[in-house]
């Protein structure tokens, strides 16, 4: 009886793992452009097994990808010191992504992938409106203001 239960459990695990592999292969990958990667660090205090306290540092990476007129911002929290840190990406390079609801999967340059949680979606035109004007635009605005002031003096 015990071997039947063990066999059933192993069969269930095998089916579950194979279904997960099939679901992974069915993702629709699309090419976007990496806009930015930023990190944010914070400290927290935890109890350790000896009864003392210990300060640990948490890091959150925010990965922004432009795809089809929309910027998707994904949040990635490596949980361990030895977890993957996304330092092998190059901003403005093409990047393969798959979006599934609130999850964004990103293909790494070494053919593995990371899973992020989509925390923000920004329309590309809204993103451009929110950007400060470039120095060249600021300079041209300043010239126009000076011209208006000079013409006011001439006509006064």
Residue frames as a rotation matrix with the C-alpha (Angstrom) as fourth column:
UNK 1
0.567 0.824 0.000 0.00
0.824 -0.567 0.000 0.00
0.000 0.000 -1.000 0.00
UNK 2
0.436 -0.487 -0.757 2.85
0.190 -0.773 0.606 2.33
-0.880 -0.408 -0.244 0.86
UNK 3
-0.638 -0.724 0.262 4.53
0.385 -0.005 0.923 1.80
-0.667 0.690 0.282 -2.53
UNK 4
-0.084 0.692 0.717 1.28
0.980 -0.074 0.187 2.63
0.183 0.718 -0.671 -4.35
UNK 5
0.807 0.369 -0.461 1.04
0.499 -0.844 0.198 5.91
-0.316 -0.390 -0.865 -2.42
UNK 6
0.005 -0.902 -0.433 4.69
0.083 -0.431 0.899 6.72
-0.997 -0.040 0.072 -3.18
UNK 7
-0.646 -0.203 0.736 4.21
0.696 0.240 0.677 5.85
-0.314 0.949 -0.014 -6.85
UNK 8
0.354 0.869 0.345 1.10
0.925 -0.380 0.009 8.02
0.139 0.316 -0.939 -7.03
UNK 9
0.693 -0.170 -0.701 2.93
0.228 -0.870 0.436 10.95
-0.684 -0.462 -0.565 -5.43
UNK 10
-0.405 -0.914 -0.026 5.87
0.181 -0.108 0.977 10.58
-0.896 0.391 0.209 -7.83
UNK 11
-0.404 0.346 0.847 3.51
0.914 0.187 0.360 10.35
-0.034 0.919 -0.392 -10.79
UNK 12
0.706 0.690 -0.159 1.71
0.698 -0.716 -0.008 13.50
-0.120 -0.106 -0.987 -9.66
UNK 13
0.355 -0.662 -0.660 5.01
0.026 -0.699 0.715 15.39
-0.935 -0.271 -0.230 -9.28
UNK 14
-0.620 -0.601 0.504 6.17
0.476 0.222 0.851 14.23
-0.623 0.768 0.149 -12.71
UNK 15
0.025 0.730 0.683 2.94
0.986 -0.131 0.105 15.42
0.166 0.671 -0.723 -14.34
UNK 16
0.800 0.275 -0.533 3.12
0.443 -0.871 0.214 18.75
-0.405 -0.408 -0.818 -12.47
UNK 17
-0.051 -0.915 -0.401 6.72
0.056 -0.404 0.913 19.38
-0.997 0.024 0.072 -13.53
UNK 18
-0.658 -0.193 0.727 6.02
0.687 0.240 0.686 18.49
-0.307 0.951 -0.026 -17.16
UNK 19
0.409 0.855 0.320 2.96
0.906 -0.422 -0.030 20.78
0.110 0.302 -0.947 -17.24
UNK 20
0.645 -0.255 -0.720 5.06
0.175 -0.868 0.465 23.61
-0.744 -0.426 -0.516 -15.82
UNK 21
-0.480 -0.873 0.082 7.70
0.231 -0.035 0.972 23.02
-0.846 0.486 0.219 -18.52
UNK 22
-0.337 0.444 0.830 5.04
0.941 0.122 0.316 23.05
0.039 0.888 -0.459 -21.25
UNK 23
0.741 0.634 -0.221 3.55
0.654 -0.756 0.026 26.29
-0.151 -0.164 -0.975 -19.87
UNK 24
0.214 -0.756 -0.618 7.03
0.095 -0.614 0.784 27.85
-0.972 -0.226 -0.060 -19.82
UNK 25
-0.707 -0.525 0.474 7.61
0.463 0.163 0.871 26.93
-0.534 0.836 0.128 -23.47
UNK 26
-0.022 0.800 0.600 4.23
0.994 -0.047 0.100 28.39
0.108 0.599 -0.794 -24.52
UNK 27
0.164 0.043 -0.985 5.14
0.419 -0.908 0.030 31.91
-0.893 -0.418 -0.167 -23.47
UNK 28
0.688 0.079 0.722 4.92
0.704 -0.313 -0.637 34.41
0.175 0.947 -0.271 -26.27
UNK 29
-0.044 -0.813 -0.580 8.24
0.722 -0.428 0.545 36.26
-0.691 -0.394 0.606 -26.37
UNK 30
0.817 0.272 0.508 8.36
0.545 -0.651 -0.529 39.75
0.187 0.709 -0.680 -27.86
UNK 31
-0.251 -0.967 0.039 11.22
0.936 -0.253 -0.243 42.13
0.245 -0.025 0.969 -28.42
UNK 32
0.899 0.431 -0.074 11.29
0.432 -0.852 0.295 45.41
0.064 -0.298 -0.953 -26.55
UNK 33
0.108 -0.871 0.480 13.96
0.195 -0.455 -0.869 47.94
0.975 0.188 0.121 -25.62
UNK 34
0.114 -0.149 -0.982 15.54
0.983 0.163 0.089 48.16
0.147 -0.975 0.165 -22.18
UNK 35
0.608 0.197 0.769 14.88
0.201 -0.975 0.091 51.70
0.768 0.100 -0.633 -20.90
UNK 36
-0.036 -0.637 0.770 16.53
-0.764 -0.479 -0.433 51.52
0.645 -0.603 -0.469 -17.46
UNK 37
0.308 0.066 -0.949 17.54
0.557 0.796 0.236 49.38
0.771 -0.602 0.208 -14.51
UNK 38
-0.057 -0.298 0.953 17.57
-0.623 -0.735 -0.267 51.03
0.780 -0.609 -0.143 -11.09
UNK 39
-0.171 0.015 -0.985 18.14
0.590 0.803 -0.091 49.58
0.789 -0.596 -0.146 -7.67
UNK 40
0.230 0.312 0.922 16.89
-0.609 -0.693 0.386 50.60
0.759 -0.650 0.031 -4.28
UNK 41
-0.426 -0.477 -0.769 18.41
0.318 0.716 -0.621 49.37
0.847 -0.509 -0.153 -1.04
UNK 42
0.326 0.515 0.793 16.86
-0.667 -0.468 0.579 49.23
0.670 -0.718 0.191 2.40
UNK 43
-0.777 -0.603 -0.180 17.84
-0.241 0.549 -0.801 47.75
0.582 -0.579 -0.572 5.75
UNK 44
0.457 0.871 0.182 15.74
-0.555 0.120 0.823 45.77
0.695 -0.477 0.538 8.17
UNK 45
-0.518 -0.579 0.630 16.40
-0.849 0.258 -0.461 44.13
0.105 -0.774 -0.625 11.50
UNK 46
0.400 0.600 -0.693 15.72
-0.434 0.790 0.434 40.43
0.808 0.127 0.576 12.00
UNK 47
0.519 -0.206 0.829 16.10
-0.765 0.321 0.559 38.05
-0.381 -0.924 0.009 14.92
UNK 48
-0.122 -0.590 -0.798 18.77
-0.747 0.584 -0.317 35.42
0.653 0.557 -0.513 14.50
UNK 49
0.424 0.393 -0.816 18.71
0.037 0.893 0.449 31.89
0.905 -0.220 0.364 16.00
UNK 50
-0.453 -0.681 -0.576 21.07
0.635 0.207 -0.744 32.81
0.626 -0.703 0.339 18.85
UNK 51
0.247 0.657 -0.712 18.57
0.959 -0.269 0.084 35.33
-0.136 -0.704 -0.697 20.23
UNK 52
-0.499 -0.484 -0.719 20.34
0.363 -0.870 0.334 38.42
-0.787 -0.094 0.610 18.94
UNK 53
0.710 0.681 -0.181 19.34
0.147 -0.394 -0.907 40.78
-0.689 0.617 -0.380 16.20
UNK 54
-0.417 -0.812 0.408 20.92
0.609 0.083 0.789 41.25
-0.674 0.578 0.460 12.82
UNK 55
0.207 0.420 -0.884 20.60
-0.418 -0.779 -0.468 43.93
-0.885 0.466 0.014 10.16
UNK 56
-0.253 -0.228 0.940 20.10
0.707 0.619 0.341 42.69
-0.660 0.751 0.005 6.61
UNK 57
-0.541 0.019 -0.841 20.07
-0.441 -0.858 0.264 44.69
-0.716 0.513 0.473 3.40
UNK 58
0.164 0.655 0.737 17.29
0.590 0.534 -0.605 44.17
-0.790 0.535 -0.299 0.86
UNK 59
-0.778 -0.390 -0.492 17.72
-0.188 -0.603 0.775 45.22
-0.599 0.696 0.396 -2.76
UNK 60
0.350 0.861 0.369 14.92
0.390 0.225 -0.893 45.85
-0.852 0.456 -0.257 -5.25
UNK 61
-0.845 -0.534 0.028 15.70
0.215 -0.292 0.932 46.19
-0.490 0.793 0.361 -8.94
UNK 62
0.336 0.910 -0.243 13.25
0.025 -0.266 -0.964 48.05
-0.942 0.317 -0.113 -11.16
UNK 63
-0.723 -0.543 0.428 13.59
0.361 0.231 0.903 47.07
-0.589 0.807 0.029 -14.79
UNK 64
0.177 0.768 -0.615 11.84
-0.265 -0.565 -0.781 49.31
-0.948 0.302 0.103 -17.34
UNK 65
-0.694 -0.321 0.644 11.17
0.450 0.505 0.736 47.93
-0.562 0.801 -0.206 -20.81
UNK 66
-0.269 0.573 -0.775 9.61
-0.693 -0.673 -0.257 49.79
-0.669 0.468 0.578 -23.77
UNK 67
-0.880 0.071 0.471 7.38
0.326 0.809 0.489 47.57
-0.346 0.583 -0.735 -25.85
UNK 68
-0.427 0.755 0.497 4.66
0.823 0.097 0.560 48.51
0.375 0.648 -0.663 -28.34
UNK 69
-0.187 0.314 0.931 4.28
0.049 -0.943 0.328 52.12
0.981 0.107 0.161 -27.12
UNK 70
0.850 0.480 0.218 4.14
-0.221 -0.050 0.974 51.14
0.478 -0.876 0.064 -23.43
UNK 71
-0.334 -0.931 0.148 6.84
-0.546 0.063 -0.835 51.17
0.769 -0.359 -0.529 -20.76
UNK 72
0.738 0.489 -0.465 6.51
0.038 0.658 0.752 48.24
0.674 -0.573 0.467 -18.36
UNK 73
-0.133 -0.743 0.655 8.27
-0.828 -0.280 -0.486 48.58
0.545 -0.608 -0.578 -15.00
UNK 74
0.570 0.255 -0.781 9.04
0.066 0.933 0.353 45.25
0.819 -0.253 0.515 -13.36
UNK 75
0.375 -0.398 0.837 10.13
-0.914 -0.312 0.260 44.80
0.157 -0.863 -0.481 -9.76
UNK 76
0.501 -0.325 -0.802 12.68
0.065 0.938 -0.340 42.08
0.863 0.118 0.491 -8.97
UNK 77
0.539 -0.281 0.794 13.79
-0.839 -0.270 0.473 41.23
0.081 -0.921 -0.381 -5.41
UNK 78
-0.041 -0.589 -0.807 16.74
-0.191 0.798 -0.572 38.84
0.981 0.131 -0.145 -5.15
UNK 79
0.830 0.540 0.137 16.18
-0.249 0.139 0.959 36.99
0.499 -0.830 0.250 -1.87
UNK 80
0.788 -0.602 -0.131 19.68
0.508 0.515 0.690 35.75
-0.347 -0.610 0.712 -1.13
UNK 81
0.336 -0.768 -0.545 23.16
-0.343 -0.639 0.689 37.19
-0.877 -0.045 -0.478 -1.30
UNK 82
-0.670 -0.664 0.333 24.03
-0.016 0.461 0.887 34.77
-0.743 0.589 -0.319 -4.08
UNK 83
0.321 0.855 0.406 20.84
0.570 0.168 -0.804 35.43
-0.756 0.490 -0.434 -6.08
UNK 84
-0.161 -0.328 0.931 21.07
0.981 -0.158 0.114 36.86
0.110 0.931 0.348 -9.58
UNK 85
0.049 0.114 -0.992 21.65
0.256 -0.962 -0.097 40.62
-0.965 -0.250 -0.076 -9.85
UNK 86
0.673 0.321 0.667 20.70
0.685 0.071 -0.725 42.06
-0.280 0.945 -0.172 -13.28
UNK 87
0.356 -0.653 -0.669 24.06
-0.186 -0.751 0.634 43.61
-0.916 -0.101 -0.388 -14.11
UNK 88
-0.548 -0.622 0.560 24.58
0.368 0.422 0.829 41.96
-0.751 0.660 -0.002 -17.49
UNK 89
0.411 0.742 0.530 21.97
0.871 -0.148 -0.469 44.02
-0.270 0.654 -0.706 -19.37
UNK 90
-0.797 -0.604 -0.025 22.77
0.556 -0.749 0.361 47.09
-0.237 0.274 0.932 -21.47
UNK 91
-0.023 0.806 -0.592 20.34
0.241 -0.570 -0.786 50.02
-0.970 -0.160 -0.181 -21.49
UNK 92
0.146 0.296 -0.944 18.80
-0.777 -0.556 -0.294 50.74
-0.612 0.776 0.149 -24.93
UNK 93
-0.888 -0.418 -0.190 19.58
-0.450 0.709 0.544 47.22
-0.093 0.568 -0.817 -26.18
UNK 94
-0.017 0.884 -0.467 16.80
-0.694 0.326 0.642 44.98
0.720 0.335 0.608 -27.49
UNK 95
-0.828 -0.162 0.536 15.41
-0.535 0.511 -0.672 42.63
-0.165 -0.844 -0.510 -24.86
UNK 96
-0.534 0.643 -0.549 13.06
-0.029 0.635 0.772 39.64
0.845 0.428 -0.321 -25.04
UNK 97
-0.824 0.342 0.451 10.05
-0.526 -0.165 -0.835 39.83
-0.212 -0.925 0.316 -22.70
UNK 98
-0.540 0.777 -0.324 6.86
0.346 0.555 0.756 37.92
0.767 0.297 -0.569 -22.05
UNK 99
-0.797 0.345 0.496 4.03
-0.593 -0.604 -0.533 39.56
0.115 -0.719 0.686 -20.14
UNK 100
-0.466 0.652 -0.598 1.49
0.394 0.758 0.519 37.39
0.792 0.006 -0.610 -18.37
UNK 101
0.597 0.755 -0.269 -0.93
0.635 -0.241 0.734 39.51
0.490 -0.609 -0.623 -16.35
UNK 102
0.946 -0.237 0.220 1.07
-0.321 -0.774 0.547 41.06
0.041 -0.588 -0.808 -13.51
UNK 103
0.436 -0.835 0.335 4.21
0.206 0.455 0.866 39.09
-0.876 -0.309 0.370 -14.29
UNK 104
0.813 -0.319 -0.487 6.92
-0.578 -0.346 -0.739 40.06
0.067 0.882 -0.466 -16.76
UNK 105
0.641 -0.646 0.414 9.50
0.432 0.750 0.501 37.46
-0.634 -0.142 0.760 -17.72
UNK 106
0.714 -0.512 -0.478 12.78
-0.675 -0.684 -0.276 38.78
-0.185 0.520 -0.834 -19.10
UNK 107
0.870 -0.493 0.000 15.27
0.458 0.808 -0.372 36.68
0.183 0.323 0.928 -21.03
UNK 108
0.597 -0.762 -0.249 18.77
-0.192 -0.437 0.879 37.19
-0.779 -0.477 -0.408 -19.75
UNK 109
0.358 -0.531 -0.768 21.73
-0.933 -0.234 -0.274 37.36
-0.034 0.814 -0.580 -22.15
UNK 110
-0.717 -0.684 0.133 22.74
-0.686 0.727 0.036 33.82
-0.121 -0.065 -0.990 -21.07
UNK 111
-0.501 0.608 -0.616 19.39
-0.365 0.497 0.787 32.26
0.785 0.619 -0.027 -22.18
UNK 112
-0.615 0.477 -0.628 17.90
0.785 0.445 -0.431 31.93
0.074 -0.758 -0.648 -18.72
UNK 113
-0.138 0.647 0.750 15.13
0.243 -0.712 0.659 34.24
0.960 0.273 -0.059 -17.51
UNK 114
-0.966 -0.034 -0.255 14.05
0.256 -0.217 -0.942 36.25
-0.024 -0.976 0.218 -14.53
UNK 115
-0.080 0.996 0.048 10.52
0.828 0.040 0.559 36.80
0.555 0.084 -0.828 -13.30
UNK 116
-0.984 -0.176 0.021 9.45
0.140 -0.848 -0.511 40.29
0.108 -0.500 0.859 -12.24
UNK 117
-0.133 0.961 -0.242 6.21
0.895 0.011 -0.446 41.71
-0.426 -0.276 -0.862 -10.94
UNK 118
-0.416 0.064 0.907 4.76
0.605 -0.725 0.329 44.47
0.679 0.686 0.263 -13.14
UNK 119
-0.324 0.243 -0.914 4.31
0.854 -0.339 -0.393 47.43
-0.406 -0.909 -0.097 -10.80
UNK 120
0.003 0.321 -0.947 3.69
-0.120 -0.940 -0.319 50.16
-0.993 0.114 0.035 -13.35
UNK 121
-0.083 0.025 0.996 2.64
0.966 0.247 0.074 50.67
-0.245 0.969 -0.044 -16.97
UNK 122
-0.072 -0.032 -0.997 3.38
0.045 -0.999 0.029 54.01
-0.996 -0.043 0.073 -18.63
UNK 123
0.802 0.306 0.513 2.23
0.533 0.024 -0.846 55.04
-0.271 0.952 -0.144 -22.09
UNK 124
-0.127 -0.957 0.262 5.25
0.987 -0.095 0.131 56.17
-0.101 0.276 0.956 -24.08
UNK 125
-0.099 0.111 0.989 3.74
0.457 -0.878 0.144 59.56
0.884 0.466 0.037 -24.96
UNK 126
0.913 0.396 0.097 2.92
0.075 -0.397 0.915 60.19
0.401 -0.828 -0.392 -21.25
UNK 127
0.515 -0.803 -0.300 6.52
0.766 0.274 0.581 59.32
-0.384 -0.529 0.757 -20.38
UNK 128
-0.310 -0.647 0.697 7.85
0.884 -0.465 -0.038 61.84
0.349 0.604 0.716 -22.90
UNK 129
0.365 0.525 0.769 5.55
0.178 -0.850 0.496 64.59
0.914 -0.044 -0.403 -21.53
UNK 130
0.976 0.055 -0.209 6.84
0.211 -0.026 0.977 63.95
0.048 -0.998 -0.037 -18.02
UNK 131
0.169 -0.986 0.010 10.49
0.986 0.169 -0.017 64.35
0.015 0.013 1.000 -19.05
UNK 132
0.332 -0.124 -0.935 12.12
0.246 -0.946 0.213 67.72
-0.911 -0.301 -0.283 -18.34
UNK 133
0.996 0.025 -0.080 12.92
-0.068 -0.315 -0.947 69.73
-0.049 0.949 -0.312 -21.46
UNK 134
0.403 -0.907 0.118 16.37
0.913 0.389 -0.124 69.22
0.067 0.158 0.985 -22.89
UNK 135
-0.137 -0.532 -0.836 18.95
0.536 -0.749 0.390 72.04
-0.833 -0.394 0.388 -22.46
UNK 136
-0.914 -0.185 0.361 18.51
0.405 -0.376 0.833 72.92
-0.018 0.908 0.419 -26.16
UNK 137
-0.053 0.972 0.229 14.73
0.762 -0.109 0.638 73.32
0.645 0.208 -0.735 -25.68
UNK 138
0.426 0.168 -0.889 15.28
0.822 -0.483 0.302 75.44
-0.379 -0.859 -0.344 -22.55
UNK 139
-0.581 -0.735 -0.350 17.73
0.466 -0.653 0.597 77.66
-0.667 0.184 0.722 -24.45
UNK 140
-0.764 0.337 0.550 15.30
0.477 -0.279 0.834 78.23
0.434 0.899 0.052 -27.32
UNK 141
0.335 0.907 -0.256 12.55
0.863 -0.186 0.470 79.13
0.378 -0.378 -0.845 -24.84
UNK 142
0.125 -0.392 -0.911 14.86
0.702 -0.615 0.360 81.63
-0.702 -0.684 0.199 -23.18
UNK 143
-0.868 -0.467 0.168 15.67
0.429 -0.535 0.728 83.27
-0.249 0.704 0.665 -26.52
UNK 144
-0.301 0.841 0.449 11.98
0.673 -0.146 0.725 83.69
0.676 0.520 -0.522 -27.31
UNK 145
0.517 0.478 -0.710 11.35
0.852 -0.367 0.373 85.38
-0.082 -0.798 -0.597 -23.95
UNK 146
-0.307 -0.718 -0.625 14.27
0.535 -0.673 0.511 87.78
-0.787 -0.178 0.591 -24.46
UNK 147
-0.842 0.030 0.538 12.99
0.502 -0.320 0.804 88.65
0.196 0.947 0.254 -27.94
UNK 148
0.176 0.982 0.071 9.56
0.802 -0.185 0.568 89.46
0.571 -0.043 -0.820 -26.57
UNK 149
0.415 -0.078 -0.906 11.04
0.740 -0.550 0.386 91.70
-0.529 -0.831 -0.171 -23.87
UNK 150
-0.676 -0.720 -0.158 13.21
0.468 -0.585 0.662 93.58
-0.569 0.374 0.732 -26.40
UNK 151
-0.619 0.496 0.609 10.27
0.567 -0.254 0.783 94.17
0.543 0.830 -0.124 -28.72
UNK 152
0.443 0.782 -0.439 8.24
0.878 -0.279 0.390 95.50
0.182 -0.558 -0.810 -25.81
UNK 153
-0.021 -0.546 -0.838 10.96
0.589 -0.684 0.431 98.07
-0.808 -0.484 0.336 -25.15
UNK 154
-0.867 -0.357 0.348 11.06
0.478 -0.398 0.783 99.14
-0.141 0.845 0.515 -28.75
UNK 155
-0.304 0.845 0.440 7.33
0.597 -0.191 0.779 99.82
0.742 0.500 -0.446 -28.92
UNK 156
0.168 0.414 -0.895 7.09
0.976 -0.196 0.093 101.58
-0.137 -0.889 -0.437 -25.57
